[in-house]
Amino acid sequence: MNTFEKLYKGRTERLQRMFTEEEVKLSSGLTRDYSPVYDQNEDIWKNHFYKPIVPALLTEGLITQVISTKLPGIPSVLLQKDLVFNSPVYVGDMITAELVIIDINEERNWVTQKVTCFDVDGKEVIRGQVVLLLLSN
């Protein structure tokens, strides 16, 4: 089967996820990012947010989950990402990541996807794009 056989411009896939306090703690332990804005027991975030936020790297994990399991859903390598974080993601928020194929370069085995993440109210929290190198069998 051709690597690009099921891929086409406009193909869209989505996944939802709710981030927990435990996941934030695990993420901080793995990345060594212990910013007080992620900690329920700190006060610094109270001047800017209504509760602790989820680390950007953890929210990006939802995007890469869509890439690895759905679109393209085949082995690939992230070549480029350009993401804008419009609003914070809070612990307990249900976030939907939506990826849409906007370009396919079969000669280079590249796929470019538009990325949009939004909360349950439809508020855009992350937008941007990624470029993937598809690995063929």
C-alpha positions as CSV (number, residue, x, y, z in Angstrom):
1,M,0.0,0.0,0.0
2,N,1.2,3.5,-0.9
3,T,2.1,5.6,2.1
4,F,-0.1,8.4,0.8
5,E,-3.0,6.2,-0.3
6,K,-5.4,7.3,2.6
7,L,-4.1,10.8,2.9
8,Y,-5.6,13.8,1.1
9,K,-5.9,17.6,1.6
10,G,-8.7,18.4,3.9
11,R,-8.6,15.1,5.8
12,T,-9.4,15.9,9.4
13,E,-8.9,14.0,12.7
14,R,-9.7,14.9,16.3
15,L,-9.0,13.6,19.8
16,Q,-10.1,14.8,23.2
17,R,-8.4,14.7,26.5
18,M,-8.7,16.0,30.0
19,F,-5.5,16.8,31.8
20,T,-5.2,15.9,35.5
21,E,-3.1,17.2,38.3
22,E,-1.3,13.9,38.5
23,E,-0.3,14.1,34.8
24,V,1.0,17.6,35.4
25,K,3.2,16.3,38.2
26,L,4.4,13.4,36.1
27,S,5.2,15.9,33.2
28,S,7.1,18.2,35.6
29,G,9.1,15.2,36.9
30,L,10.1,14.1,33.4
31,T,11.0,17.5,32.0
32,R,12.3,19.0,35.3
33,D,10.0,22.0,34.7
34,Y,8.8,22.8,38.2
35,S,7.3,26.2,37.5
36,P,5.0,27.3,40.3
37,V,2.3,28.1,37.7
38,Y,1.6,24.4,37.5
39,D,1.4,23.8,41.3
40,Q,-2.0,23.9,43.2
41,N,-0.1,24.8,46.4
42,E,1.6,27.9,45.1
43,D,0.1,31.4,44.9
44,I,2.0,33.0,42.0
45,W,-0.5,31.8,39.4
46,K,-3.4,33.5,41.2
47,N,-2.5,36.9,39.9
48,H,-2.8,35.7,36.3
49,F,-5.0,32.6,36.1
50,Y,-8.0,31.3,38.0
51,K,-6.2,28.0,38.7
52,P,-2.9,26.3,37.8
53,I,-2.2,25.7,34.2
54,V,-1.1,22.7,32.2
55,P,2.5,22.8,30.8
56,A,2.6,23.5,27.1
57,L,4.7,20.4,26.4
58,L,1.9,18.3,28.0
59,T,-0.8,19.9,25.8
60,E,1.4,19.4,22.8
61,G,1.3,15.7,23.7
62,L,-2.3,15.6,22.6
63,I,-1.3,16.9,19.2
64,T,1.4,14.3,18.8
65,Q,-1.1,11.6,19.9
66,V,-3.4,12.6,17.0
67,I,-0.4,12.4,14.7
68,S,0.8,9.0,15.9
69,T,-2.7,7.3,16.2
70,K,-4.9,9.0,13.6
71,L,-3.4,11.5,11.1
72,P,-1.3,10.2,9.5
73,G,-1.4,7.3,11.9
74,I,1.7,5.8,10.4
75,P,5.3,6.1,11.5
76,S,6.4,9.7,11.0
77,V,8.9,12.2,12.3
78,L,8.1,15.8,13.3
79,L,10.2,18.1,11.2
80,Q,8.7,21.4,12.1
81,K,6.1,22.8,14.5
82,D,4.8,26.3,14.8
83,L,2.3,26.7,17.6
84,V,0.7,29.7,19.2
85,F,-0.8,29.3,22.7
86,N,-3.8,31.7,22.7
87,S,-5.2,30.8,26.1
88,P,-4.0,28.7,29.0
89,V,-5.1,25.1,29.4
90,Y,-6.2,24.4,33.0
91,V,-6.2,21.1,34.9
92,G,-9.6,19.5,34.4
93,D,-10.2,21.2,31.0
94,M,-11.4,18.9,28.2
95,I,-9.3,19.9,25.2
96,T,-10.0,18.8,21.6
97,A,-7.0,18.7,19.2
98,E,-8.0,18.9,15.5
99,L,-5.5,18.3,12.7
100,V,-6.2,19.0,9.0
101,I,-4.0,18.0,6.1
102,I,-3.3,21.2,4.2
103,D,-0.4,20.1,1.9
104,I,1.1,16.8,0.7
105,N,4.6,16.6,-0.9
106,E,4.9,13.0,-2.1
107,E,8.4,13.6,-3.5
108,R,9.8,14.5,-0.1
109,N,7.4,12.3,1.9
110,W,6.1,15.4,3.8
111,V,2.7,16.2,5.1
112,T,1.7,19.6,6.5
113,Q,-1.2,19.8,8.9
114,K,-3.1,22.7,10.4
115,V,-3.4,22.4,14.2
116,T,-6.3,23.8,16.2
117,C,-7.0,22.9,19.9
118,F,-10.0,24.2,21.7
119,D,-11.9,23.8,24.9
120,V,-15.5,22.7,25.6
121,D,-16.7,26.2,25.0
122,G,-15.1,26.2,21.5
123,K,-12.4,28.7,22.6
124,E,-9.2,28.3,20.6
125,V,-6.3,27.6,23.0
126,I,-3.7,26.5,20.5
127,R,-3.3,27.0,16.8
128,G,-0.5,26.5,14.3
129,Q,0.9,23.9,11.9
130,V,3.2,20.9,11.8
131,V,5.3,19.3,9.1
132,L,5.9,15.6,9.2
133,L,8.2,13.3,7.4
134,L,6.3,10.0,6.7
135,L,8.4,6.9,7.0
136,S,7.5,4.2,4.5
137,N,7.7,0.5,5.1
